[in-house]
Amino acid sequence: MAKEQQKSVENNKYRGVPANIASEIESYETRYFKEDLPIPFCGTLKLYPATVRDFEIFSSCSACLTLDKNKDPKGIAMSQLEYLYSKTQIPGDEGSMWSYRLQKLFEIIFHLQNGIKCINCGEVIEYQSPYFRQYIEGVHKAQQEGKGAPALVCPHEGCGGQQFIEMMKFIEDPKTHKHVLCVDGQIISKQDYERLRYIVLYQNFPDYQDDSWVDPAIKQDYEERMKLERQKNDFHATIEKKIVCLAIATSFKFEDIYSMSIRKFTMALTTVDDLINYQIMKTASLSGFVQWPKDKPIEHWIYKPYKDMYGDSYKTIDQATQGVK
């Protein structure tokens, strides 16, 4: 196990990820990622890959997983889970926004509905359902009339259960007095949430790399450079445009793409682009009209070397000197 963990640490793809979690994710690449299978997690829960249909919502809500607590002086001493909880407790719209993001994220990755679950039959009553809204209206009406609140009864035919559990909520650990997550009756501790963060990010974003180890000054400089580059070249395409492009370039139907995992969609789109570029460059080199540098062979569209998150944006002094020569 120690050798496997060391191997994961040495793999730049997992740089910055705790060794035990990196080793776990590495084992999932062939066991689960390859076939987009759900990953068993914390008891009866499973982590499902997000699909293209939920691309915009998932991308927005994944901010819950990439929060940089160390940018906030109050967050430095907290765990990632504790810091996320503190964000949901901010008064007003900001706290509501983080609560909504976490709710939608969990609905997508756990394939669960946000609401209350009948202990008797397992029926879930969503908070936004007409049935629950009608119940809340009944409670308000009873309060106004000075009567007791009516009992909530499971709407499932033949059940009639009146005991429910919340599908998603923060609860306080009586031993540590810290907040943990309870999802469909399963406890997600701060250690579990740390695993969840990395697993979900690597499961859904094949090019994801953790940048927590990067010097903040370099990170800020790179982000500003990329922002200027995007403004200069107007490199932007909506998810709708990308779906259309993939459909045109392949035999995929739109419905097939909507049901595709974000991971496979990203890989398919990138591979199609690489193939087209490779064919153009290979044709040009074989024509004799273009002379390709011997020390820079055409990069194959399948067998591509691994590049870190900054590529060749930053070079060592030796590399820069050699380039001048």
N, C-alpha and C positions, 0 to 999 in steps of 0.2 A: 504493500500500500504506500509506503514512504517513497519508493521509486516512482510510482505512478503520480504521486502528488508533485514530486520534483520535476517530472517530465512536463506536467501541466504548467508549472511555474515558468519553466524555460520556454514554453510555447508563447510567443508574443501575443497570440490571439487572446490569451487569458491573463495577460499581464495586468496586475492590479486586483485580480480576483483571489480571494482566500484559497489556499492550496487545496483544502478538502472539497470546497465547492467547485473549483476548476476541474478536479478529477471526476467529480460526479457528473458535471455537464458534459465532459469529454466522453464519458461512457454513454450518455444519452444520444449523442450524435448519430450513432449507428443503430441503437436500440429503439429510439423514438423519433428523432428529428427527421430521419431519412424517409419514413413513411407517414409523417404527420400524425403519429399516434399520441393519444393523451398520456400524460406522465402521472403515475400514482404519487399522491402527495398528502401527507398528514391524515392518516386514517383512511376514510372512505372518499376523500376528495381526489379529483384529477385535474391536471392542468392541460387544457385543450389549446391547440394552436388557433390564433385568430385568423379570420378569413378576410378576403379582399372586400367583402360586403361591409365589414365593420372597420375598414381601414382608417377613415378619418377619426372616428370615435376612439378607436384603440390607440392611435398615434397621439391624440390629445391626452387621453387618460394615462398613458404610459409615463407621463410626467410624475406620477406618484412613485414610480420605480427609480427615477433618476434624480430625485431631489438631492441637492448638495447641502447637507446639513452643516458642513464645516464652513460654509460662507456666512452662516448666522452664528454669532457668538453664543446665543442661547442653545443652539443645536449641537455644539461641539461635544458636550458631555452626554448627549442623548444617543440612544440607538436609533437606527433608521425608522423603526416602527414607532417609537416614542415621538420622534420628530414629525412623522406623518400625522400622528394623532393630534399633536399640538396645532398643526395646520388646519385640521378640521374643526378645531375649537375657536378659531379666530372669529370674532363677532362680525356679523354682516355678510355681504356677498362673497368675500374671499373664503371664509370658512365653509359656506354652502357650496362653493365651487369645488373645493377639495373633497368634500363629502360626496358630491355628485360624481366626480372623477373616479373615486375609489369604488363607489357602488357600480358604475358602468364597467369599470375594469374587471371587477370580480364576476359580474354577470357574463362577460365575454370569456374569460379564461377558465371559469369553473362551470360554465353552462348552467347557471342558476338564475332563479328569478328573485328579485328583491321584494321580500314581503314576510309573511308569517306562515309557518308550516304546521299543519295539523299533526299532532303526535299520534293520533289514532290511525289515520289512513295515509299520511304523507302528502296530502293535497296542499299546494302552496297558494295562498291568497295574496296576490300582488297588491302593494300599497296603492297603485294607480288604477286598480280594477274598479269597475262600476259597483261591484258587490261591497268592497271595503269602503268606498266613498259613501255609499248609502248607509253603511253601518256608522261611520263617523258622523254623518248628518243626524242619525237617530240619537247618538250620544249627546250631541249639542242640543237637540230639541228636548231631550229628557232633562238635561241640566237647567235649561231655561224654565221648564215646568216644575222644577224642584223634585223630579223623580230620580230613581236609581238608574244607572246606565244599563241598557239592555245587554244580554249576553251575546257574544259573538259565536255563531254556530257554523261549523264547517259546511260549505255548500255542496260537498260531494254527495252524490245520491246514496242514501242508505247509511251514511256515516253519523252525522249529528254530533261529532266531537266538539268539545269546548276548551280543549287545552292546546296551546300553540307555543312554538318557539320562533324567535326571530332568525331569519336566514343569515343576516350579516349584521354584526354589531361589535363595538369595542366593549370589553368588560375589564374590571379591575382584578388583577391577581391578588387574592387575599394575603399571600405570603410576601410578595415584593411590593405590593401597592402600586405596581406599574400596569399600564394598560396593555392588553393583548387582544387579538382578534378572535372572534368566534364566528365561524362560517359553517352553516348547516350542522351545528352541534359539535364541530371539530375546532379545537383550540390551535391557533397559530401564534406561537411565541415569537419573541424578537429574533431568536436564532432561525426559526422556520421562515420568518419573513425575509431575512437576509438571503436565504437560499432561494426563496420565491422570486425575489427581485432579479437575481442573475439568471435563473432558469428561464423565466418568461422572456427576458430581453434577448438571450442567445437563442431561444426556441423560435422567436418570431422575426428577429432581425439578423440574417446570416452574416452581415458585415459589422455587427455591433462590436465595439471594443470599449472596455472600461477606461475612462480617462482620469480617474480619481488620483492616480499617481503622478500626473503631469503637473509641472510647475504652473501655478495660476497665471503668472506673467506670460508664459509661453502660450498657454491655452487662450488667454484673452487676445494676444497678438495674432494667433492663428485664426480665431473667429472673426476678427476685424478684417484680416486679409481676405478671407473667404467671402465676407459680406461685400467688400469692394469688388472682388472678382465676379460675383453674381450680378452686381449692379452694372459692371462694365460689359459683360457678355450676355446678360439677361437669360441665365441658365435657369429655366423654370418650366415645369410641366405639371398640370394638375393630375390627380389620380385618375380622373376620367380620361384624360388625354393618353396616359400611359396604358390604360386598359384598351383603348381603341388601337393604339400602336401595336400592342402585343397581338391583338386579334387580327390585324391586317397582315402582320409579318408571319403569323403561324396559322395553323388550322383550328385553333381554339375558338369556340363560340363564346359569346359574351357571358352566358349563364355559367359556362364552365369556369371562366375567369373569376366571376363573382364568388363562386364556391371554393376557389383555390385558396390555400393558405397564403398568408402574406409572405411567408418565407419562400415558398415555391414561386410565387409571383415575382418577387424581387430577383431571385436567381434566374428565372426564365427571361425576364426583361433584360437583365444584364448580359446574359449569354447570347441572346439574339443580337444585341448591339455589338458584342465582341466578335461574333461570327461574321456579321456584315463588314466590319472594319478589317477583319483578317482576310476575307475574300478580296476586298478592294486592294489591300496592300500586297497580297500574294500575286494577284493578277498583274499589278503594276511592276513588281520585281521580275516576274517571268517574261514580261513583254520586251525587256531590254531597254525601254525608254527611261526607266528609273533605276539608278544604281543605289542599292541599299548598303549602308556601312557594314563591313565584315564583323566588327566588334559589337554590333547591335542587331542580332537576328530578329526577324519578325516574331512577335509574341504570339504563341499559339492560342486559339480561342478557347481551348479546353484546359490545357496544362499551363496555368498562369501562376507565376511566383507570388508568394504571400507578400503583402505590403502592409506596413503598419499604418495607423490612423493618419499620420502626417505625410506619408509617402516620401517624396524627395523635397518637401517644402523647406526642411532644415538640413543642412549638411555640416559635417565636421570641417575643421580648418584644412586638414589634409585633402578632403574631397574638393573643397573650394579652390585650393591652390592647384590641384591637378587639373581642374577644369580650365583654369587660366592658362596653364602651359599648353 
